[in-house]
Amino acid sequence: MAKKPRKNKQGIITVGGNLTLPGQKGPNVIVLTQPKRFGIDIADYMTAVRAAENVDYSRRYRLYDLYADILMDTHLTCVIEKRKNAVLCSNIEFRRDGKPDDAVNEQIRSPWFNRLVGDIIDAKFWGFSLCQFYREGEWLDYDLIPRKHVDPVRRLILRHQTDTFGLPWDNYSDLLFIGSPDNLGLLAKAAPWVIYKRNTTGDWSQFSELFGMPIQEYIYNSDDEQSRQRAIEDAANIGSLAQFFHDEGTKLNFIEAGNKTGSADVYERLCERCNNEISKLVLGNTLTTESSSNGTQALGTVHKKVEDKVAEADKRYLLDVLNYDMADIFSHMGIDTSGGVFCFPEKKEIDPASKVNILTQIARQFNLPISDDYLYEEFGIEKPADYERQKREREEERKREDAAAKQLQQTQQKPAEEEIEEPGSEPDPEPKPEPVRKKSFRDRLARFFGKAPSDGGAVLDW
């Protein structure tokens, strides 16, 4: 989908520098300024936050320059991309009356929609996203308006990032605002940890340079300038170690830290703490990103469930924007989404071996037919070119085997039916033993006392 030049289209917010591009008739609506990077500290962060939270004249360009700077941090970029990929790698489609709509789904599969999903999720990190949609032939497309040139509270488009007043964005059509006007985004909470980690890493680097390598010491005679120059030349040819030149009357006292290993651990633990706080802010956990000495499989499973809940919340947030906020945009662009919804038709992840057992039970116990095409597609097996011929031959072979097995069964039953019984009296069956009568309580009692004498009673000795 090649983009056509649209610099001169009426109502389009053009973005660029002070110099106009070839073929451009008018100046840009927004004039960009290079962001300020590096060399920031907590004081710069607090100044930027105060300027952004100003009630009357909110100015966010300092804060967004700081955001662009901290996004150079590898750990922060990693966890943000991991959270976004949980949504970007999920299939999404538009359904009407429970069935996929091919016309809308064709737009969804285009590259612009994938960028839109990323910018919608970015609204949670930056505070908002402002997009302008337009048509490029049969395809939809959009531009993300630079956030430094947007005042979301007063709904203004600023020509320069330092401007206080600008043009109302209601003058432009097909704009979609995502997020909250007063929200500064999650990056405002992540910025202090990145600043602390960056400064700590710089101190750690100086510590390693100071205590990790020895110092070259050169002693020369203060009256001999040639020996001093030779010492400097020798030091330059040896390497990049720290160097100290002094005459015989000068003394250097180099005081080392009492516990250099413990001091290095302080830097490492602070950097690790900063990374953990960033992971908890973005993903809601730490064990799915970094290993821990106290981590177990059960604890990792719990952390993974928390991360899945975060991804589920992002998906619902995305569906709310597509089904409600973008309904008018789709309608104005000529895409009919009435009566339908965007959804995530997620499939359950089942192990291939377990899936085979399930399909076998469905076929044997429930006697339900299973499509051959489904099996080929589900297990990723290529369907043979002569599939119909092989299927027919195997069916004929199965019928022949069934017929042969049936004939063999009839042959084995026939001799048993033709046997003639010889006359004669059959021997009486052995008499069955009489069942043992269960003894009652009275019988057991009589046996215990014995039989009493019947003739005159018992003879008494006394």
ABEGO torsion letter per residue (X at the ends): XBBBBAAABBGBBBBEBABBBBGBABBBABBBBBBBBEGBBAAAAAAAAAAAABAABBBAAAAAAAAAAAAABAAAAAAAAAAAAAAAABBBBBBBGGBBBAAAAAAAABAAAAAAAAAAAAAAAAGBBBBBBBBBEABBBBBBBBAAABBAAAGBBBABAABABBBBAAABBGBBBBEBAABAEAAAAAAAAAAAAAAAAAAAAAAAAAAABBBBBBBBBAABAAAAAAAAAAAAAAEABBBBBBBAABBBBBBBBABAAAAAAAAAAAAAAAAAAAAAAAAGBAAAABBBAABBAAAAAAAAAAAAAAAAAAAAAAAAAAAAAAAAAAAAAGBBABGBBBBBBBBBBBBAAAAAAAAAAAAAAAGBBBBAAAAAAAAGBBBBAAAAAAAAAAAAAAAAAAAAAAAAAAAAAAAAAABBBBBEBBBBBBBBBBBBBBBBAAAAAAAAAEBBBABGEBBBAX
